Amino acid sequence: MCTVIVHVPERATTGRPAGPVRLLAVRDEDPARAWDPLGAWWAELPGVVGVRDRRAGGAWLAADPTAGRLAVILNRADVAIGDAEPLTSRGRIVLDAVAGRMPASRPHTHGFNLVEATAEGATVTMWDGTSVRRVRLDPGIHMIAHDDVDDPRTARIVAWRGDFAAALDGRATGPGDDDADAWRERWLDALERTSAVGPADDRAIVRDNRPFGYPTLSLLVCTASIDKDGVDVRYGEFAEPGMWNRPALR
């Protein structure tokens, strides 16, 4: 039940994006499932950094800063695959994506939404157990969770998408107004405001999913800015899973 917010910039008269692609991702997972924080964990992929799942060895989010690619994967809620053969981990799909490889036409995995970003924009690949669909995101703010992009069936998207757009368009009023990183703080401010509904509310982004029948809680946040100079990705954990406290992004 992870959540990703993406801003795709308008294009300038040159046809190039007028600014960086910006992303904020909140990871929901079972706290008992061990992970490694943002780092260079894959010897076979020099230069790639990511959040590694220790059990399967793949990534929830990964980036190749030099190549200017980032990918993050979210579970879908609407998948039932009738197959006796064990399904493979979705984490490898993320590593393939930052290496420039597309998912299979019929992945042998549970359902997912794969968000990919480069300096040229962002795409979402959706596997719902029946078909793979791939959409390129138009300029503007988008939210992705366990259904489709900007899906009106997803309460947190309906509740908060406009708030993240307003936060990005607004001006900071304190030190660092002109800092290139000010958008991160404004989006963290917006994320903090969403926590007022409580972690078990269907609108929550920082979540406790146990009342909905899942053992997962929000564990961490990553933000990323992707432009012609590469990927600047930051990582921070919540002090208590499923509860808001402002993470220090590093």
C-alpha positions as CSV (number, residue, x, y, z in Angstrom):
1,M,0.0,0.0,0.0
2,C,2.9,2.4,-0.7
3,T,2.3,5.8,-2.2
4,V,4.2,7.8,-4.8
5,I,3.8,11.5,-5.7
6,V,5.4,12.6,-9.0
7,H,5.6,16.0,-10.6
8,V,6.4,16.1,-14.3
9,P,7.4,19.6,-15.5
10,E,6.0,21.4,-18.5
11,R,8.1,21.5,-21.6
12,A,9.9,24.6,-22.6
13,T,9.8,26.1,-26.2
14,T,12.9,24.0,-26.9
15,G,10.9,20.8,-26.3
16,R,13.0,19.9,-23.3
17,P,11.5,19.8,-19.8
18,A,11.4,23.2,-18.1
19,G,12.7,21.7,-14.8
20,P,13.4,18.5,-13.0
21,V,11.1,15.6,-12.5
22,R,10.4,15.4,-8.7
23,L,9.2,12.4,-6.7
24,L,8.3,11.5,-3.2
25,A,7.8,7.8,-2.2
26,V,6.5,6.4,1.0
27,R,7.2,2.7,1.6
28,D,4.8,0.4,3.4
29,E,6.1,-3.0,4.4
30,D,6.0,-5.5,7.2
31,P,8.5,-4.1,9.8
32,A,9.6,-7.7,10.4
33,R,10.9,-8.0,6.9
34,A,14.5,-6.8,7.0
35,W,15.7,-4.2,4.5
36,D,18.8,-2.1,3.9
37,P,18.7,1.7,3.6
38,L,19.6,3.6,0.5
39,G,23.0,2.4,-0.6
40,A,25.1,0.6,-3.3
41,W,24.2,-3.0,-2.5
42,W,24.5,-4.7,-5.9
43,A,28.0,-5.6,-7.1
44,E,26.7,-6.6,-10.5
45,L,25.2,-3.1,-10.9
46,P,28.0,-0.6,-10.2
47,G,26.8,2.9,-9.6
48,V,23.2,1.8,-8.7
49,V,21.9,2.8,-5.3
50,G,18.7,1.7,-3.7
51,V,16.6,0.4,-0.8
52,R,17.3,-3.3,-0.7
53,D,15.0,-6.1,0.4
54,R,17.3,-8.5,2.3
55,R,15.1,-11.6,1.9
56,A,14.8,-11.5,-1.9
57,G,17.8,-9.3,-2.7
58,G,15.9,-6.9,-5.0
59,A,15.0,-3.3,-4.5
60,W,11.9,-1.3,-3.6
61,L,13.4,1.8,-5.1
62,A,16.7,2.1,-7.0
63,A,18.5,4.8,-9.0
64,D,21.4,5.0,-11.3
65,P,22.4,8.7,-10.6
66,T,24.9,8.9,-13.5
67,A,22.6,7.4,-16.1
68,G,19.7,9.6,-14.8
69,R,17.2,6.7,-14.1
70,L,15.1,6.0,-11.1
71,A,12.4,3.3,-10.5
72,V,10.2,2.4,-7.6
73,I,7.6,-0.4,-7.3
74,L,4.2,-0.5,-5.5
75,N,2.0,-3.5,-4.9
76,R,-1.4,-3.6,-6.5
77,A,-4.5,-4.8,-4.7
78,D,-6.4,-6.5,-7.5
79,V,-4.3,-9.5,-8.5
80,A,-5.0,-13.2,-8.4
81,I,-2.7,-15.4,-10.4
82,G,-3.7,-19.1,-10.6
83,D,-0.3,-20.8,-11.1
84,A,1.2,-23.7,-9.1
85,E,4.8,-22.4,-9.9
86,P,6.1,-20.0,-7.2
87,L,6.0,-16.4,-8.2
88,T,9.2,-14.4,-8.5
89,S,10.1,-11.3,-6.5
90,R,9.1,-7.9,-7.8
91,G,12.2,-6.3,-6.5
92,R,14.3,-7.5,-9.5
93,I,12.0,-5.6,-11.8
94,V,13.2,-2.3,-10.2
95,L,16.8,-3.2,-10.8
96,D,16.0,-4.2,-14.4
97,A,14.3,-0.9,-14.9
98,V,17.2,1.3,-13.8
99,A,19.4,-0.8,-16.2
100,G,17.0,0.1,-19.0
101,R,15.2,-3.2,-19.3
102,M,11.4,-3.4,-19.6
103,P,9.2,-5.8,-17.6
104,A,8.1,-8.9,-19.4
105,S,4.9,-8.9,-21.3
106,R,3.4,-11.2,-18.7
107,P,5.4,-11.0,-15.5
108,H,5.4,-14.1,-13.3
109,T,4.8,-11.9,-10.2
110,H,2.1,-10.5,-8.1
111,G,0.6,-7.3,-9.4
112,F,2.6,-4.1,-9.4
113,N,2.8,-0.5,-10.4
114,L,6.3,0.4,-11.6
115,V,7.1,4.1,-11.6
116,E,10.1,5.1,-13.7
117,A,11.6,8.6,-14.0
118,T,14.3,10.2,-16.2
119,A,15.0,13.8,-17.0
120,E,12.6,13.4,-20.0
121,G,9.6,12.5,-17.8
122,A,7.9,9.6,-16.0
123,T,6.1,6.5,-16.9
124,V,4.0,3.9,-14.9
125,T,3.8,0.3,-15.9
126,M,0.8,-1.5,-14.4
127,W,0.5,-5.3,-14.1
128,D,-2.9,-6.4,-12.8
129,G,-2.5,-10.2,-13.3
130,T,-4.3,-9.9,-16.7
131,S,-2.4,-7.4,-18.8
132,V,0.5,-5.0,-18.7
133,R,-0.3,-1.4,-19.4
134,R,2.2,1.4,-19.7
135,V,1.3,5.1,-19.5
136,R,3.5,8.2,-19.9
137,L,2.6,10.8,-17.4
138,D,1.5,14.2,-18.6
139,P,2.9,17.4,-17.1
140,G,1.6,18.0,-13.6
141,I,1.1,16.3,-10.3
142,H,0.3,12.6,-10.2
143,M,-0.3,10.1,-7.4
144,I,0.1,6.3,-7.5
145,A,-0.9,3.7,-4.9
146,H,-2.4,0.3,-5.2
147,D,-4.8,1.1,-8.2
148,D,-4.3,3.1,-11.4
149,V,-2.6,6.4,-11.7
150,D,-4.6,9.3,-10.2
151,D,-7.3,6.7,-9.5
152,P,-10.5,8.2,-8.0
153,R,-11.1,4.9,-6.2
154,T,-8.1,5.6,-4.0
155,A,-9.2,7.8,-1.0
156,R,-5.7,9.2,-0.4
157,I,-5.4,10.4,-4.0
158,V,-8.7,12.1,-3.9
159,A,-7.9,13.7,-0.5
160,W,-4.4,14.9,-1.1
161,R,-3.3,15.2,-4.7
162,G,-4.3,18.9,-4.9
163,D,-2.4,19.6,-1.6
164,F,0.9,18.4,-3.1
165,A,0.3,20.4,-6.2
166,A,-0.4,23.5,-4.1
167,A,2.7,22.8,-1.9
168,L,4.9,22.6,-4.9
169,D,3.5,25.7,-6.5
170,G,3.6,27.7,-3.3
171,R,6.5,29.7,-2.0
172,A,8.5,28.9,1.1
173,T,8.6,31.7,3.6
174,G,11.6,30.9,5.7
175,P,15.4,30.5,5.2
176,G,16.2,28.7,2.0
177,D,13.3,30.1,-0.1
178,D,15.5,30.0,-3.2
179,D,17.2,26.7,-2.4
180,A,16.8,24.0,-4.9
181,D,15.8,21.7,-2.1
182,A,13.0,23.8,-0.8
183,W,10.4,21.7,-2.6
184,R,11.4,18.7,-0.5
185,E,10.6,20.5,2.7
186,R,7.3,21.8,1.3
187,W,6.3,18.3,0.3
188,L,7.3,17.0,3.7
189,D,5.1,19.8,5.2
190,A,2.2,18.5,3.0
191,L,2.9,14.9,4.1
192,E,2.8,16.0,7.7
193,R,-0.6,17.6,7.2
194,T,-2.0,14.4,5.7
195,S,-1.2,12.6,9.0
196,A,-3.9,14.6,10.8
197,V,-6.4,11.9,9.8
198,G,-4.6,9.2,11.6
199,P,-2.6,6.2,10.3
200,A,-5.7,3.8,10.0
201,D,-7.8,6.2,8.0
202,D,-8.4,5.2,4.4
203,R,-7.1,8.6,3.3
204,A,-3.8,8.2,5.2
205,I,-0.5,8.2,3.4
206,V,1.6,7.5,6.4
207,R,-0.3,4.3,7.2
208,D,-1.0,1.4,9.6
209,N,-2.6,-1.1,7.2
210,R,-3.3,-3.8,9.8
211,P,-6.9,-2.8,10.2
212,F,-7.3,-3.5,6.5
213,G,-5.9,-7.0,6.8
214,Y,-2.3,-6.3,5.8
215,P,0.7,-6.6,8.2
216,T,2.4,-3.5,6.7
217,L,3.1,0.0,8.1
218,S,4.8,3.0,6.6
219,L,8.5,2.7,7.3
220,L,10.4,5.3,5.3
221,V,10.3,8.2,2.7
222,C,12.5,8.8,-0.3
223,T,12.6,11.9,-2.4
224,A,14.3,12.4,-5.7
225,S,15.0,15.1,-8.3
226,I,15.8,13.9,-11.8
227,D,17.3,16.3,-14.4
228,K,20.0,16.4,-17.1
229,D,22.6,16.3,-14.4
230,G,21.4,13.0,-13.0
231,V,19.4,11.8,-10.0
232,D,19.6,13.3,-6.5
233,V,17.8,10.8,-4.2
234,R,17.4,11.2,-0.4
235,Y,16.3,8.7,2.3
236,G,14.8,8.9,5.7
237,E,13.0,6.5,8.1
238,F,10.1,7.1,10.5
239,A,11.1,6.7,14.1
240,E,8.1,4.5,14.7
241,P,6.6,2.5,11.9
242,G,3.1,3.7,10.8
243,M,3.4,7.0,12.7
244,W,4.3,10.4,11.4
245,N,7.5,12.1,12.6
246,R,9.5,14.3,10.3
247,P,12.2,12.1,8.8
248,A,15.7,13.5,8.3
249,L,16.4,13.0,4.6
250,R,20.0,12.2,3.7
